[in-house]
């Protein structure tokens, strides 16, 4: 019984450590996607402006 309680506490600790890291990685991927989208939009706008000029 003592071993079960220990592993339960270990699992809780793993979740407490793991979830913030996973959320951080997910947010970083989303942010990189938004930055890439903005870059592509800016490049397209620059190209269209140069084409009109």
PQR file with spaces between the fields and no chain letter, atoms N, CA, C, O and H, PARSE charges and radii, in Angstrom:
ATOM       1  N    UNK     1       0.811   -1.203    0.000 -0.4000 1.5000
ATOM       2  CA   UNK     1       0.000    0.000    0.000 -0.0000 2.0000
ATOM       3  C    UNK     1       0.853    1.265    0.000  0.5500 1.7000
ATOM       4  O    UNK     1       0.490    2.253   -0.637 -0.5500 1.4000
ATOM       5  N    UNK     2       1.954    1.245    0.689 -0.4000 1.5000
ATOM       6  CA   UNK     2       2.809    2.423    0.742 -0.0000 2.0000
ATOM       7  C    UNK     2       3.383    2.732   -0.643  0.5500 1.7000
ATOM       8  O    UNK     2       3.526    3.897   -1.015 -0.5500 1.4000
ATOM       9  H    UNK     2       2.249    0.442    1.207  0.4000 1.0000
ATOM      10  N    UNK     3       3.708    1.690   -1.398 -0.4000 1.5000
ATOM      11  CA   UNK     3       4.271    1.895   -2.734 -0.0000 2.0000
ATOM      12  C    UNK     3       3.244    2.589   -3.632  0.5500 1.7000
ATOM      13  O    UNK     3       3.610    3.457   -4.424 -0.5500 1.4000
ATOM      14  H    UNK     3       3.592    0.743   -1.096  0.4000 1.0000
ATOM      15  N    UNK     4       1.974    2.221   -3.520 -0.4000 1.5000
ATOM      16  CA   UNK     4       0.929    2.858   -4.318 -0.0000 2.0000
ATOM      17  C    UNK     4       0.809    4.340   -4.029  0.5500 1.7000
ATOM      18  O    UNK     4       0.647    5.143   -4.948 -0.5500 1.4000
ATOM      19  H    UNK     4       1.677    1.515   -2.877  0.4000 1.0000
ATOM      20  N    UNK     5       0.885    4.706   -2.773 -0.4000 1.5000
ATOM      21  CA   UNK     5       0.805    6.123   -2.403 -0.0000 2.0000
ATOM      22  C    UNK     5       2.018    6.888   -2.913  0.5500 1.7000
ATOM      23  O    UNK     5       1.899    8.037   -3.339 -0.5500 1.4000
ATOM      24  H    UNK     5       1.016    4.054   -2.026  0.4000 1.0000
ATOM      25  N    UNK     6       3.169    6.259   -2.870 -0.4000 1.5000
ATOM      26  CA   UNK     6       4.377    6.922   -3.361 -0.0000 2.0000
ATOM      27  C    UNK     6       4.288    7.176   -4.860  0.5500 1.7000
ATOM      28  O    UNK     6       4.593    8.275   -5.322 -0.5500 1.4000
ATOM      29  H    UNK     6       3.266    5.326   -2.525  0.4000 1.0000
ATOM      30  N    UNK     7       3.874    6.169   -5.620 -0.4000 1.5000
ATOM      31  CA   UNK     7       3.807    6.348   -7.070 -0.0000 2.0000
ATOM      32  C    UNK     7       2.709    7.333   -7.438  0.5500 1.7000
ATOM      33  O    UNK     7       2.818    8.028   -8.448 -0.5500 1.4000
ATOM      34  H    UNK     7       3.626    5.276   -5.244  0.4000 1.0000
ATOM      35  N    UNK     8       1.649    7.405   -6.633 -0.4000 1.5000
ATOM      36  CA   UNK     8       0.600    8.379   -6.888 -0.0000 2.0000
ATOM      37  C    UNK     8       1.143    9.789   -6.714  0.5500 1.7000
ATOM      38  O    UNK     8       0.830   10.675   -7.509 -0.5500 1.4000
ATOM      39  H    UNK     8       1.561    6.841   -5.812  0.4000 1.0000
ATOM      40  N    UNK     9       1.931   10.000   -5.709 -0.4000 1.5000
ATOM      41  CA   UNK     9       2.555   11.297   -5.499 -0.0000 2.0000
ATOM      42  C    UNK     9       3.547   11.612   -6.606  0.5500 1.7000
ATOM      43  O    UNK     9       3.675   12.764   -7.019 -0.5500 1.4000
ATOM      44  H    UNK     9       2.184    9.280   -5.063  0.4000 1.0000
ATOM      45  N    UNK    10       4.248   10.598   -7.085 -0.4000 1.5000
ATOM      46  CA   UNK    10       5.201   10.786   -8.176 -0.0000 2.0000
ATOM      47  C    UNK    10       4.466   11.173   -9.451  0.5500 1.7000
ATOM      48  O    UNK    10       4.921   12.048  -10.187 -0.5500 1.4000
ATOM      49  H    UNK    10       4.144    9.662   -6.749  0.4000 1.0000
ATOM      50  N    UNK    11       3.336   10.530   -9.719 -0.4000 1.5000
ATOM      51  CA   UNK    11       2.559   10.859  -10.912 -0.0000 2.0000
ATOM      52  C    UNK    11       2.041   12.290  -10.840  0.5500 1.7000
ATOM      53  O    UNK    11       2.043   13.005  -11.842 -0.5500 1.4000
ATOM      54  H    UNK    11       2.966    9.819   -9.121  0.4000 1.0000
ATOM      55  N    UNK    12       1.602   12.704   -9.669 -0.4000 1.5000
ATOM      56  CA   UNK    12       1.137   14.080   -9.497 -0.0000 2.0000
ATOM      57  C    UNK    12       2.269   15.063   -9.746  0.5500 1.7000
ATOM      58  O    UNK    12       2.068   16.083  -10.404 -0.5500 1.4000
ATOM      59  H    UNK    12       1.600   12.123   -8.855  0.4000 1.0000
ATOM      60  N    UNK    13       3.438   14.774   -9.236 -0.4000 1.5000
ATOM      61  CA   UNK    13       4.592   15.643   -9.442 -0.0000 2.0000
ATOM      62  C    UNK    13       4.972   15.700  -10.919  0.5500 1.7000
ATOM      63  O    UNK    13       5.317   16.766  -11.429 -0.5500 1.4000
ATOM      64  H    UNK    13       3.601   13.945   -8.700  0.4000 1.0000
ATOM      65  N    UNK    14       4.912   14.566  -11.605 -0.4000 1.5000
ATOM      66  CA   UNK    14       5.222   14.547  -13.033 -0.0000 2.0000
ATOM      67  C    UNK    14       4.234   15.416  -13.807  0.5500 1.7000
ATOM      68  O    UNK    14       4.632   16.134  -14.724 -0.5500 1.4000
ATOM      69  H    UNK    14       4.632   13.700  -11.191  0.4000 1.0000
ATOM      70  N    UNK    15       2.965   15.360  -13.452 -0.4000 1.5000
ATOM      71  CA   UNK    15       1.965   16.189  -14.117 -0.0000 2.0000
ATOM      72  C    UNK    15       2.191   17.667  -13.827  0.5500 1.7000
ATOM      73  O    UNK    15       2.055   18.503  -14.720 -0.5500 1.4000
ATOM      74  H    UNK    15       2.641   14.777  -12.707  0.4000 1.0000
ATOM      75  N    UNK    16       2.528   17.988  -12.604 -0.4000 1.5000
ATOM      76  CA   UNK    16       2.754   19.391  -12.225 -0.0000 2.0000
ATOM      77  C    UNK    16       3.950   19.954  -12.988  0.5500 1.7000
ATOM      78  O    UNK    16       3.950   21.131  -13.349 -0.5500 1.4000
ATOM      79  H    UNK    16       2.637   17.308  -11.878  0.4000 1.0000
ATOM      80  N    UNK    17       4.955   19.141  -13.235 -0.4000 1.5000
ATOM      81  CA   UNK    17       6.134   19.589  -13.962 -0.0000 2.0000
ATOM      82  C    UNK    17       5.886   19.565  -15.468  0.5500 1.7000
ATOM      83  O    UNK    17       6.338   20.460  -16.181 -0.5500 1.4000
ATOM      84  H    UNK    17       4.955   18.185  -12.941  0.4000 1.0000
ATOM      85  N    UNK    18       5.183   18.566  -15.953 -0.4000 1.5000
ATOM      86  CA   UNK    18       5.031   18.348  -17.392 -0.0000 2.0000
ATOM      87  C    UNK    18       4.050   19.301  -18.049  0.5500 1.7000
ATOM      88  O    UNK    18       4.329   19.799  -19.140 -0.5500 1.4000
ATOM      89  H    UNK    18       4.815   17.838  -15.374  0.4000 1.0000
ATOM      90  N    UNK    19       2.908   19.575  -17.423 -0.4000 1.5000
ATOM      91  CA   UNK    19       1.877   20.398  -18.057 -0.0000 2.0000
ATOM      92  C    UNK    19       2.341   21.808  -18.414  0.5500 1.7000
ATOM      93  O    UNK    19       2.076   22.256  -19.530 -0.5500 1.4000
ATOM      94  H    UNK    19       2.682   19.171  -16.537  0.4000 1.0000
ATOM      95  N    UNK    20       3.014   22.524  -17.528 -0.4000 1.5000
ATOM      96  CA   UNK    20       3.486   23.859  -17.924 -0.0000 2.0000
ATOM      97  C    UNK    20       4.457   23.811  -19.110  0.5500 1.7000
ATOM      98  O    UNK    20       4.437   24.701  -19.960 -0.5500 1.4000
ATOM      99  H    UNK    20       3.230   22.161  -16.622  0.4000 1.0000
ATOM     100  N    UNK    21       5.296   22.788  -19.170 -0.4000 1.5000
ATOM     101  CA   UNK    21       6.229   22.656  -20.282 -0.0000 2.0000
ATOM     102  C    UNK    21       5.471   22.402  -21.574  0.5500 1.7000
ATOM     103  O    UNK    21       5.785   23.008  -22.599 -0.5500 1.4000
ATOM     104  H    UNK    21       5.312   22.065  -18.479  0.4000 1.0000
ATOM     105  N    UNK    22       4.482   21.522  -21.548 -0.4000 1.5000
ATOM     106  CA   UNK    22       3.693   21.240  -22.741 -0.0000 2.0000
ATOM     107  C    UNK    22       2.903   22.465  -23.199  0.5500 1.7000
ATOM     108  O    UNK    22       2.800   22.731  -24.396 -0.5500 1.4000
ATOM     109  H    UNK    22       4.227   21.030  -20.715  0.4000 1.0000
ATOM     110  N    UNK    23       2.353   23.200  -22.252 -0.4000 1.5000
ATOM     111  CA   UNK    23       1.611   24.420  -22.604 -0.0000 2.0000
ATOM     112  C    UNK    23       2.557   25.446  -23.204  0.5500 1.7000
ATOM     113  O    UNK    23       2.200   26.116  -24.173 -0.5500 1.4000
ATOM     114  H    UNK    23       2.437   22.984  -21.279  0.4000 1.0000
ATOM     115  N    UNK    24       3.754   25.582  -22.651 -0.4000 1.5000
ATOM     116  CA   UNK    24       4.736   26.516  -23.179 -0.0000 2.0000
ATOM     117  C    UNK    24       5.136   26.152  -24.608  0.5500 1.7000
ATOM     118  O    UNK    24       5.231   27.029  -25.465 -0.5500 1.4000
ATOM     119  H    UNK    24       4.044   25.037  -21.864  0.4000 1.0000
ATOM     120  N    UNK    25       5.365   24.883  -24.866 -0.4000 1.5000
ATOM     121  CA   UNK    25       5.731   24.444  -26.210 -0.0000 2.0000
ATOM     122  C    UNK    25       4.588   24.690  -27.181  0.5500 1.7000
ATOM     123  O    UNK    25       4.818   25.138  -28.304 -0.5500 1.4000
ATOM     124  H    UNK    25       5.288   24.170  -24.169  0.4000 1.0000
ATOM     125  N    UNK    26       3.359   24.404  -26.764 -0.4000 1.5000
ATOM     126  CA   UNK    26       2.200   24.626  -27.620 -0.0000 2.0000
ATOM     127  C    UNK    26       2.049   26.106  -27.954  0.5500 1.7000
ATOM     128  O    UNK    26       1.817   26.459  -29.111 -0.5500 1.4000
ATOM     129  H    UNK    26       3.172   24.040  -25.852  0.4000 1.0000
ATOM     130  N    UNK    27       2.177   26.967  -26.960 -0.4000 1.5000
ATOM     131  CA   UNK    27       2.067   28.400  -27.202 -0.0000 2.0000
ATOM     132  C    UNK    27       3.194   28.903  -28.103  0.5500 1.7000
ATOM     133  O    UNK    27       2.975   29.790  -28.929 -0.5500 1.4000
ATOM     134  H    UNK    27       2.365   26.680  -26.020  0.4000 1.0000
ATOM     135  N    UNK    28       4.393   28.346  -27.953 -0.4000 1.5000
ATOM     136  CA   UNK    28       5.513   28.745  -28.805 -0.0000 2.0000
ATOM     137  C    UNK    28       5.257   28.365  -30.257  0.5500 1.7000
ATOM     138  O    UNK    28       5.561   29.141  -31.162 -0.5500 1.4000
ATOM     139  H    UNK    28       4.571   27.626  -27.283  0.4000 1.0000
ATOM     140  N    UNK    29       4.703   27.186  -30.488 -0.4000 1.5000
ATOM     141  CA   UNK    29       4.386   26.761  -31.855 -0.0000 2.0000
ATOM     142  C    UNK    29       3.320   27.677  -32.457  0.5500 1.7000
ATOM     143  O    UNK    29       3.428   28.075  -33.617 -0.5500 1.4000
ATOM     144  H    UNK    29       4.456   26.555  -29.752  0.4000 1.0000
ATOM     145  N    UNK    30       2.302   28.008  -31.683 -0.4000 1.5000
ATOM     146  CA   UNK    30       1.254   28.913  -32.170 -0.0000 2.0000
ATOM     147  C    UNK    30       1.854   30.284  -32.492  0.5500 1.7000
ATOM     148  O    UNK    30       1.538   30.871  -33.527 -0.5500 1.4000
ATOM     149  H    UNK    30       2.214   27.684  -30.741  0.4000 1.0000
ATOM     150  N    UNK    31       2.711   30.791  -31.617 -0.4000 1.5000
ATOM     151  CA   UNK    31       3.327   32.087  -31.836 -0.0000 2.0000
ATOM     152  C    UNK    31       4.196   32.087  -33.088  0.5500 1.7000
ATOM     153  O    UNK    31       4.176   33.048  -33.857 -0.5500 1.4000
ATOM     154  H    UNK    31       2.967   30.314  -30.777  0.4000 1.0000
ATOM     155  N    UNK    32       4.950   31.025  -33.295 -0.4000 1.5000
ATOM     156  CA   UNK    32       5.772   30.936  -34.501 -0.0000 2.0000
ATOM     157  C    UNK    32       4.902   30.900  -35.755  0.5500 1.7000
ATOM     158  O    UNK    32       5.257   31.489  -36.776 -0.5500 1.4000
ATOM     159  H    UNK    32       4.965   30.245  -32.671  0.4000 1.0000
ATOM     160  N    UNK    33       3.778   30.217  -35.681 -0.4000 1.5000
ATOM     161  CA   UNK    33       2.856   30.199  -36.810 -0.0000 2.0000
ATOM     162  C    UNK    33       2.307   31.579  -37.118  0.5500 1.7000
ATOM     163  O    UNK    33       2.195   31.958  -38.284 -0.5500 1.4000
ATOM     164  H    UNK    33       3.490   29.739  -34.852  0.4000 1.0000
ATOM     165  N    UNK    34       1.966   32.328  -36.091 -0.4000 1.5000
ATOM     166  CA   UNK    34       1.466   33.686  -36.292 -0.0000 2.0000
ATOM     167  C    UNK    34       2.544   34.605  -36.860  0.5500 1.7000
ATOM     168  O    UNK    34       2.258   35.441  -37.717 -0.5500 1.4000
ATOM     169  H    UNK    34       2.057   32.020  -35.144  0.4000 1.0000
ATOM     170  N    UNK    35       3.776   34.457  -36.390 -0.4000 1.5000
ATOM     171  CA   UNK    35       4.878   35.254  -36.923 -0.0000 2.0000
ATOM     172  C    UNK    35       5.125   34.933  -38.392  0.5500 1.7000
ATOM     173  O    UNK    35       5.351   35.836  -39.198 -0.5500 1.4000
ATOM     174  H    UNK    35       4.009   33.778  -35.694  0.4000 1.0000
ATOM     175  N    UNK    36       5.084   33.667  -38.739 -0.4000 1.5000
ATOM     176  CA   UNK    36       5.286   33.266  -40.131 -0.0000 2.0000
ATOM     177  C    UNK    36       4.171   33.813  -41.023  0.5500 1.7000
ATOM     178  O    UNK    36       4.423   34.286  -42.131 -0.5500 1.4000
ATOM     179  H    UNK    36       4.900   32.933  -38.085  0.4000 1.0000
ATOM     180  N    UNK    37       2.944   33.741  -40.526 -0.4000 1.5000
ATOM     181  CA   UNK    37       1.809   34.275  -41.293 -0.0000 2.0000
ATOM     182  C    UNK    37       1.963   35.779  -41.518  0.5500 1.7000
ATOM     183  O    UNK    37       1.692   36.270  -42.614 -0.5500 1.4000
ATOM     184  H    UNK    37       2.739   33.356  -39.626  0.4000 1.0000
ATOM     185  N    UNK    38       2.390   36.503  -40.504 -0.4000 1.5000
ATOM     186  CA   UNK    38       2.607   37.934  -40.644 -0.0000 2.0000
ATOM     187  C    UNK    38       3.713   38.250  -41.633  0.5500 1.7000
ATOM     188  O    UNK    38       3.611   39.200  -42.409 -0.5500 1.4000
ATOM     189  H    UNK    38       2.610   36.104  -39.614  0.4000 1.0000
ATOM     190  N    UNK    39       4.765   37.452  -41.602 -0.4000 1.5000
ATOM     191  CA   UNK    39       5.875   37.656  -42.540 -0.0000 2.0000
ATOM     192  C    UNK    39       5.414   37.434  -43.976  0.5500 1.7000
ATOM     193  O    UNK    39       5.738   38.221  -44.865 -0.5500 1.4000
ATOM     194  H    UNK    39       4.847   36.680  -40.971  0.4000 1.0000
ATOM     195  N    UNK    40       4.660   36.367  -44.202 -0.4000 1.5000
ATOM     196  CA   UNK    40       4.173   36.081  -45.544 -0.0000 2.0000
ATOM     197  C    UNK    40       3.224   37.183  -46.018  0.5500 1.7000
ATOM     198  O    UNK    40       3.276   37.587  -47.180 -0.5500 1.4000
ATOM     199  H    UNK    40       4.397   35.727  -43.480  0.4000 1.0000
ATOM     200  N    UNK    41       2.372   37.663  -45.137 -0.4000 1.5000
ATOM     201  CA   UNK    41       1.450   38.744  -45.490 -0.0000 2.0000
ATOM     202  C    UNK    41       2.222   40.011  -45.853  0.5500 1.7000
ATOM     203  O    UNK    41       1.885   40.677  -46.832 -0.5500 1.4000
ATOM     204  H    UNK    41       2.330   37.334  -44.193  0.4000 1.0000
ATOM     205  N    UNK    42       3.245   40.348  -45.085 -0.4000 1.5000
ATOM     206  CA   UNK    42       4.058   41.528  -45.367 -0.0000 2.0000
ATOM     207  C    UNK    42       4.788   41.389  -46.698  0.5500 1.7000
ATOM     208  O    UNK    42       4.847   42.338  -47.480 -0.5500 1.4000
ATOM     209  H    UNK    42       3.519   39.807  -44.290  0.4000 1.0000
ATOM     210  N    UNK    43       5.343   40.209  -46.955 -0.4000 1.5000
ATOM     211  CA   UNK    43       6.029   39.991  -48.226 -0.0000 2.0000
ATOM     212  C    UNK    43       5.056   40.117  -49.400  0.5500 1.7000
ATOM     213  O    UNK    43       5.397   40.699  -50.430 -0.5500 1.4000
ATOM     214  H    UNK    43       5.296   39.438  -46.320  0.4000 1.0000
ATOM     215  N    UNK    44       3.882   39.590  -49.252 -0.4000 1.5000
ATOM     216  CA   UNK    44       2.888   39.679  -50.326 -0.0000 2.0000
ATOM     217  C    UNK    44       2.462   41.133  -50.548  0.5500 1.7000
ATOM     218  O    UNK    44       2.329   41.570  -51.691 -0.5500 1.4000
ATOM     219  H    UNK    44       3.604   39.118  -48.415  0.4000 1.0000
ATOM     220  N    UNK    45       2.250   41.873  -49.476 -0.4000 1.5000
ATOM     221  CA   UNK    45       1.861   43.279  -49.603 -0.0000 2.0000
ATOM     222  C    UNK    45       2.972   44.091  -50.262  0.5500 1.7000
ATOM     223  O    UNK    45       2.698   44.958  -51.091 -0.5500 1.4000
ATOM     224  H    UNK    45       2.358   41.518  -48.548  0.4000 1.0000
ATOM     225  N    UNK    46       4.219   43.815  -49.899 -0.4000 1.5000
ATOM     226  CA   UNK    46       5.348   44.502  -50.514 -0.0000 2.0000
ATOM     227  C    UNK    46       5.428   44.183  -52.002  0.5500 1.7000
ATOM     228  O    UNK    46       5.662   45.068  -52.824 -0.5500 1.4000
ATOM     229  H    UNK    46       4.441   43.110  -49.226  0.4000 1.0000
ATOM     230  N    UNK    47       5.234   42.928  -52.336 -0.4000 1.5000
ATOM     231  CA   UNK    47       5.266   42.516  -53.743 -0.0000 2.0000
ATOM     232  C    UNK    47       4.158   43.205  -54.540  0.5500 1.7000
ATOM     233  O    UNK    47       4.395   43.688  -55.647 -0.5500 1.4000
ATOM     234  H    UNK    47       5.043   42.208  -51.668  0.4000 1.0000
ATOM     235  N    UNK    48       2.958   43.249  -53.981 -0.4000 1.5000
ATOM     236  CA   UNK    48       1.840   43.869  -54.690 -0.0000 2.0000
ATOM     237  C    UNK    48       2.053   45.380  -54.828  0.5500 1.7000
ATOM     238  O    UNK    48       1.690   45.960  -55.851 -0.5500 1.4000
ATOM     239  H    UNK    48       2.766   42.856  -53.081  0.4000 1.0000
ATOM     240  N    UNK    49       2.634   46.023  -53.814 -0.4000 1.5000
ATOM     241  CA   UNK    49       2.908   47.465  -53.892 -0.0000 2.0000
ATOM     242  C    UNK    49       3.953   47.753  -54.964  0.5500 1.7000
ATOM     243  O    UNK    49       3.813   48.703  -55.735 -0.5500 1.4000
ATOM     244  H    UNK    49       2.928   45.552  -52.982  0.4000 1.0000
ATOM     245  N    UNK    50       5.001   46.930  -55.012 -0.4000 1.5000
ATOM     246  CA   UNK    50       6.035   47.107  -56.025 -0.0000 2.0000
ATOM     247  C    UNK    50       5.475   46.856  -57.423  0.5500 1.7000
ATOM     248  O    UNK    50       5.869   47.516  -58.384 -0.5500 1.4000
ATOM     249  H    UNK    50       5.115   46.158  -54.386  0.4000 1.0000
ATOM     250  N    UNK    51       4.584   45.928  -57.527 -0.4000 1.5000
ATOM     251  CA   UNK    51       3.969   45.622  -58.817 -0.0000 2.0000
ATOM     252  C    UNK    51       3.111   46.786  -59.320  0.5500 1.7000
ATOM     253  O    UNK    51       3.102   47.106  -60.508 -0.5500 1.4000
ATOM     254  H    UNK    51       4.264   45.391  -56.746  0.4000 1.0000
ATOM     255  N    UNK    52       2.390   47.409  -58.378 -0.4000 1.5000
ATOM     256  CA   UNK    52       1.546   48.554  -58.758 -0.0000 2.0000
ATOM     257  C    UNK    52       2.401   49.772  -59.113  0.5500 1.7000
ATOM     258  O    UNK    52       2.031   50.569  -59.976 -0.5500 1.4000
ATOM     259  H    UNK    52       2.398   47.148  -57.413  0.4000 1.0000
ATOM     260  N    UNK    53       3.534   49.908  -58.449 -0.4000 1.5000
ATOM     261  CA   UNK    53       4.397   51.074  -58.674 -0.0000 2.0000
ATOM     262  C    UNK    53       5.238   50.888  -59.857  0.5500 1.7000
ATOM     263  O    UNK    53       6.027   51.770  -60.197 -0.5500 1.4000
ATOM     264  H    UNK    53       3.835   49.261  -57.748  0.4000 1.0000
